[in-house]
Amino acid sequence: MKYVSYLFSSMCVALLFSACNEDPELFKLESYPDEMHIRSSVEEVVLNKGNADKEAVTFTWDAATSPISSADVVTYKVCLYPSAMKDDKSEYIDVGTNRSLSLTNDELNSMVAKWALPGTPVKVTAQVLSNVNNELRYVKPEISTVEFTVTGYEKYPVCLYMVITDEAGNVSSQRLDQRQLGSGIYEISFNMVPCSFHFTTTAEPYPAYGVDEDGQLEYVVEGNVRDYHNNVTGMRTIIVDTNTGFNDCRVLNIVQLPTAGLIWICGNGCSVGWNTNSTAGRMEMVGSAREPYLYAWTGDFVEGGEFKIGLGNGWGDQFFYAPTENADPVTDHRLFMYRFQDDGGDLKWVPSVSGRYTFTMCLLADDMWTKFEPAN
């Protein structure tokens, strides 16, 4: 009997270990066939910057249905990716219940620019996903894809050339560069005279940017280029923003600092103390490439203390001084041009609060101001 009992126990243990060694059965979502059959309006497209806002491609697809209830709402979202790199997908575009999506030359080019050099054809796959909205059960999305070929253009050249014609008919040029490569925002500061001007993207006459009837940039690949006109004389900053939504050229009178970008805070009214040109006191340009005239410092301020803004290496250099003696930056937002101390006295700001704040200065010569607000 002992032998039989031992044999039975051994068989049970063997069966137990055998069962443990089997792979568990995992739950798998049911897949459904493609009902959507996405289609592209083009098999191949060469994008054109001159038609940036015009339609480049339209995708359409048939309706997907819910396997649970005909009352379920089905929504869709679309992404694009290079066919050779399926993991490099664009952001999904949610189109709701619509069963079509159109992309402009600019929108499609912004995607393609990440996958291929300008002028180089690349095979692109458009993918649509369906989403069944059912409160009780999750349904695996259907997927439908279509492939087409796209050739993109250079959206943002490295620089622009300002072609200037003065009142005497003399023609000259200035190069505008980007503070941030890839931003599409170009800038230059120089002494201007009354003149007319437009911009080119290369040393050749075209492509060019002129001005349209609404005062916006007009991209021109042939024919007449309408000029901007300038009537002012003196140092000005030209900022050209080629991005959709702005598409403008501004001639700005920005305060030119004695040393470009060198601006700092000091005083016992802030945590920097009376230390000149210290790293801790450096003010930073906080505007975008569109607003290179905004500078700010964030730190601890002390109620009843004093501070001023320096522009050189020491006390003998020029400063931005308070508009009046003991001006409270919380309530007095006036700002005047920088100067030497002897040209108006050692006037300092005196905050009426303590704590962490941001002190901002706008250095547009025609609209100078300060702002003092709690730091996030």
C-alpha positions in Angstrom: 0.0 0.0 0.0 2.9 2.4 0.8 4.3 1.7 -2.6 1.0 2.5 -4.4 0.5 5.7 -2.3 4.1 6.8 -3.2 3.5 6.1 -6.9 0.2 8.0 -6.9 1.8 11.0 -5.2 4.7 11.0 -7.7 2.3 11.0 -10.6 0.4 14.0 -9.1 3.6 16.0 -8.6 4.7 15.2 -12.2 1.3 16.3 -13.6 1.6 19.5 -11.5 5.0 20.4 -12.8 3.9 19.6 -16.4 1.0 21.9 -16.1 3.3 24.7 -14.7 5.6 24.4 -17.7 2.8 25.0 -20.2 2.5 28.5 -21.7 -0.4 30.5 -20.3 -3.1 31.4 -22.7 -3.1 35.2 -23.1 -6.2 37.2 -23.9 -6.1 38.5 -27.5 -8.1 41.3 -28.9 -10.1 40.3 -32.0 -8.9 41.9 -35.2 -11.3 43.0 -37.8 -10.7 43.3 -41.6 -10.2 46.7 -43.3 -13.5 48.1 -44.3 -12.1 51.6 -44.9 -9.9 51.2 -47.9 -8.2 54.6 -47.6 -7.5 56.3 -50.9 -5.1 59.2 -51.9 -6.0 61.8 -54.5 -2.5 61.6 -55.9 0.0 58.9 -56.5 2.9 61.4 -56.6 3.1 65.1 -55.7 5.9 67.7 -55.9 5.2 70.3 -53.3 5.4 74.0 -54.2 6.2 76.7 -51.7 4.4 79.2 -53.9 1.2 77.2 -53.3 1.8 76.8 -49.6 -1.8 77.3 -48.5 -3.3 75.3 -51.4 -4.4 71.7 -51.2 -1.6 69.1 -52.0 -3.4 65.8 -51.2 -6.8 64.6 -50.0 -7.4 61.2 -48.3 -10.8 59.6 -48.3 -12.0 56.3 -46.9 -15.2 54.2 -46.4 -17.0 53.9 -43.1 -16.0 51.4 -40.5 -18.7 49.7 -38.5 -19.0 48.6 -34.9 -19.1 44.8 -34.4 -21.1 45.4 -31.2 -23.9 47.8 -32.0 -24.9 49.8 -35.1 -25.6 52.7 -32.7 -21.9 53.1 -31.8 -20.3 56.2 -33.1 -17.1 55.6 -35.1 -14.4 58.3 -35.2 -11.1 58.4 -37.1 -7.6 59.7 -36.9 -4.8 59.9 -39.5 -1.0 59.9 -39.4 1.7 59.8 -42.0 5.1 58.1 -41.9 7.9 57.3 -44.4 7.2 53.8 -45.7 10.7 52.7 -45.0 10.5 53.8 -41.3 7.2 52.8 -39.9 8.1 54.0 -36.4 8.7 57.6 -37.5 5.1 58.6 -37.5 3.7 62.1 -37.6 1.3 63.3 -34.9 -2.1 61.7 -35.3 -4.7 64.1 -36.7 -8.2 63.6 -35.2 -10.9 64.2 -37.8 -13.8 63.0 -35.7 -16.6 61.3 -37.8 -15.4 62.9 -41.0 -14.1 60.4 -43.6 -11.7 62.6 -45.5 -8.6 64.7 -44.7 -6.9 67.3 -46.9 -3.4 68.7 -46.3 -1.9 71.8 -47.8 1.5 72.0 -49.4 2.8 73.7 -46.3 1.3 71.1 -43.9 2.6 68.1 -45.9 6.0 69.7 -46.4 6.4 70.2 -42.6 6.0 66.5 -42.2 8.2 65.4 -45.1 11.0 67.8 -44.1 11.7 65.5 -41.2 12.1 62.4 -43.4 13.9 63.6 -46.6 16.0 66.4 -47.9 14.3 69.1 -50.0 14.0 68.0 -53.6 14.3 64.3 -52.8 11.3 62.0 -53.5 10.2 59.9 -50.5 7.6 57.2 -50.3 5.0 58.1 -47.6 2.3 56.0 -46.1 -0.9 57.5 -44.9 -2.7 55.5 -42.2 -6.2 55.9 -40.9 -7.4 54.3 -37.6 -11.0 53.8 -36.7 -12.2 54.1 -33.1 -15.5 52.5 -32.0 -17.0 54.4 -29.1 -18.7 51.8 -26.9 -19.0 52.3 -23.2 -18.9 48.6 -22.2 -16.3 47.0 -24.5 -13.1 48.1 -26.2 -12.8 47.3 -29.9 -9.4 47.0 -31.5 -9.1 49.8 -34.2 -9.2 48.9 -37.8 -6.2 50.1 -39.8 -6.1 51.1 -43.5 -3.1 52.4 -45.4 -2.2 53.9 -48.7 1.2 54.8 -50.2 2.2 57.8 -52.3 5.4 59.7 -53.2 6.2 63.2 -52.1 8.9 65.6 -53.0 9.3 68.5 -50.5 10.8 72.0 -50.8 13.1 74.0 -48.6 10.8 75.8 -46.2 13.4 77.8 -44.4 16.5 78.8 -46.2 19.5 79.5 -44.0 19.4 83.2 -44.7 17.6 85.9 -46.6 19.0 88.7 -48.7 17.5 92.2 -48.4 17.8 93.9 -51.8 17.7 97.7 -51.2 17.3 100.5 -53.6 17.9 104.0 -52.2 16.4 107.3 -53.4 19.3 107.8 -55.8 18.7 104.4 -57.4 21.7 102.7 -55.9 21.2 99.0 -55.2 22.8 97.2 -52.3 22.1 94.1 -50.2 22.1 93.0 -46.6 22.1 89.4 -45.3 19.5 88.4 -42.7 20.2 85.4 -40.5 18.1 83.3 -38.1 18.7 83.6 -34.3 17.4 80.0 -34.2 18.0 77.8 -37.2 14.8 76.3 -38.5 12.6 79.1 -37.0 11.9 80.8 -40.3 12.5 84.2 -38.5 15.3 86.4 -40.0 16.9 89.5 -38.5 19.4 92.2 -39.1 20.2 95.6 -37.6 21.9 98.4 -39.6 21.7 102.1 -40.4 18.8 102.6 -42.7 18.0 105.4 -45.1 14.8 106.1 -47.1 14.6 103.3 -49.6 12.5 100.5 -51.1 13.4 96.8 -50.5 12.4 93.2 -50.9 14.0 89.9 -50.0 15.5 87.0 -52.0 16.2 83.5 -50.7 19.4 83.1 -52.8 21.8 85.3 -54.7 19.5 85.0 -57.7 16.4 87.2 -58.2 14.0 84.4 -57.4 12.5 83.0 -55.3 11.7 86.3 -53.6 9.5 87.9 -50.9 7.7 91.1 -51.6 4.7 92.7 -50.0 1.1 92.0 -51.0 -1.9 94.4 -51.0 -2.6 93.5 -47.3 1.0 94.3 -46.2 1.9 90.6 -45.8 4.9 88.8 -47.2 4.2 87.6 -50.7 6.3 84.6 -52.0 7.2 85.2 -55.7 8.8 82.7 -58.1 8.5 84.8 -61.2 7.3 88.2 -62.4 6.9 91.4 -60.5 8.1 91.6 -56.9 6.4 94.5 -55.0 8.8 96.4 -52.7 8.4 97.5 -49.1 9.1 101.2 -48.6 11.0 102.8 -45.7 11.0 106.5 -44.8 13.1 106.5 -41.6 16.8 107.2 -41.1 19.0 105.6 -38.5 19.7 102.3 -36.8 16.8 99.9 -37.2 16.2 96.1 -36.8 14.5 94.3 -39.6 12.6 91.1 -38.6 11.1 88.9 -41.3 8.8 86.1 -40.1 8.0 83.6 -42.9 5.8 81.4 -40.8 2.2 80.9 -41.7 0.1 83.0 -39.4 2.6 85.8 -39.3 4.1 86.2 -42.8 5.3 89.7 -42.1 8.2 92.2 -42.2 8.7 94.6 -39.3 11.1 97.6 -39.1 11.7 98.0 -35.4 13.5 100.7 -33.4 15.2 98.4 -30.8 17.4 99.9 -28.1 21.0 99.0 -29.0 22.9 98.0 -25.9 26.5 99.2 -25.5 27.5 95.5 -25.5 25.0 93.3 -27.3 23.2 91.0 -24.9 25.1 92.3 -21.8 22.6 93.4 -19.2 22.5 92.6 -15.5 20.7 93.5 -12.2 22.4 94.4 -8.9 21.5 95.9 -5.5 20.5 95.0 -2.0 16.9 94.9 -3.2 17.5 91.6 -4.9 19.5 88.4 -4.0 22.4 89.5 -6.3 23.6 92.2 -4.0 25.9 95.0 -5.0 27.9 92.9 -7.4 28.5 94.1 -10.9 28.2 92.0 -14.0 27.7 88.8 -12.0 26.5 85.5 -13.5 23.7 85.4 -10.9 22.5 88.8 -12.0 22.5 88.3 -15.8 19.2 89.2 -17.5 18.2 86.9 -20.3 16.4 87.6 -23.6 13.0 86.0 -22.9 11.2 87.0 -26.1 10.9 84.7 -29.0 12.9 85.3 -32.2 10.0 87.6 -33.0 10.6 89.6 -29.8 14.4 90.0 -29.2 13.7 93.2 -27.3 12.4 91.5 -24.1 14.8 90.9 -21.3 14.0 89.6 -17.8 15.6 88.4 -14.5 13.8 86.1 -12.1 14.9 85.9 -8.5 14.4 87.0 -4.9 13.6 90.6 -4.3 13.7 92.4 -0.9 11.1 94.9 0.3 12.7 98.4 0.9 16.0 97.4 -0.8 17.3 99.1 -4.0 18.3 97.8 -7.5 19.3 99.1 -10.9 20.3 97.6 -14.2 23.9 97.6 -15.5 25.2 97.4 -19.0 29.0 97.3 -18.7 31.6 95.8 -16.4 31.5 98.2 -13.5 30.1 101.3 -11.7 31.6 103.7 -14.2 29.5 102.3 -17.1 26.0 103.0 -18.2 22.9 101.9 -16.4 19.1 101.7 -16.7 17.9 103.8 -13.8 14.5 104.1 -12.2 12.2 106.8 -13.6 12.2 108.5 -10.2 14.1 108.1 -7.0 12.7 105.0 -5.0 10.2 104.1 -7.8 8.3 101.0 -6.9 8.5 98.5 -9.8 5.2 96.9 -8.7 3.3 100.1 -9.7 5.6 102.3 -11.8 6.3 100.6 -15.2 8.1 103.5 -16.9 11.5 102.9 -18.5 13.9 105.5 -19.9 17.0 105.2 -22.0 20.2 104.1 -20.3 22.7 106.7 -19.2 25.7 107.5 -17.1 25.1 108.3 -13.4 26.1 111.9 -13.8 23.5 112.5 -16.4 20.6 112.4 -14.0 21.5 110.9 -10.7 21.8 107.5 -9.1 18.0 106.7 -9.2 17.1 103.2 -8.1 14.0 101.0 -8.0 12.8 100.1 -4.5 10.3 97.2 -4.4 7.4 97.3 -1.9 7.3 93.5 -1.6 9.6 90.6 -0.9 9.6 87.3 -2.6 10.4 85.6 -5.9 9.5 87.8 -8.8 10.3 88.4 -12.5 11.4 91.9 -13.6 10.9 92.3 -17.3 12.1 95.1 -19.6 10.9 96.0 -23.1 13.6 97.6 -25.1 11.6 98.9 -28.0 12.8 102.5 -28.2 9.3 103.7 -29.1 7.6 101.7 -26.4 9.8 101.1 -23.4 8.3 99.6 -20.2 8.9 97.3 -17.3 6.8 94.6 -15.7 7.1 93.1 -12.2 5.1 90.0 -11.4 5.3 86.9 -9.2 7.4 84.1 -10.6 5.8 80.8 -11.3 
